[in-house]
Amino acid sequence: MKIIAPLALILALAACTTEGPLSATATKPPAAAEPKPDADAAETPEAEANLVAVAENPVEPVASVAPKPPVETARTVEEFDTTTPAERAAAAKPAPVAKPASGDGRLGTTVASLGAAGEPGFWIKTPLVKERMPGRLFYAASGRNVQVQLIPSGGSSGAGSQVSLAAMRLLDAPLDGLPELVVYTN
């Protein structure tokens, strides 16, 4: 046990370095592990033509947004929020005004916390509804609204709610706070 602990520490520290074969930035295997080129392969006319074609037509880097890593490897808020700009724009649009018979569709006020960051989309899990339906959240501190899916939480009346990361960001609500939100049905 006395030998294993220092060895484990050394290996852990080696993996944290910025250089070397164990570093996170290492993209190339050590030189000794590189395969040697096949001498006969470069001598054929077809292989030589391919090499010339590659040299004359270098690959241009793509100027698009890099794909987001899977949620399992996400570390930042931007990586966890997998919604697209089009989805955010649609969620920020005001809902069609259709007044329910009982008033303006206001279900009540809830204290909200950030829900599971790995669950994509615009949603709130709240005890204010008994069945899944479309709705809207309003955050008075920012004056913003967001269209969401209202999902029953199964909690007792007065229990708090959980809101998706994307909805919290669009509302400009603090991710580490407990904002008070007004919940409406569409």
Summary of the structure (lengths in Angstrom):
residues: 186
radius of gyration: 26.8
end to end distance: 63.3
largest distance: 82.7
contacts: 443
relative contact order: 0.14
helix: 28%
strand: 20%
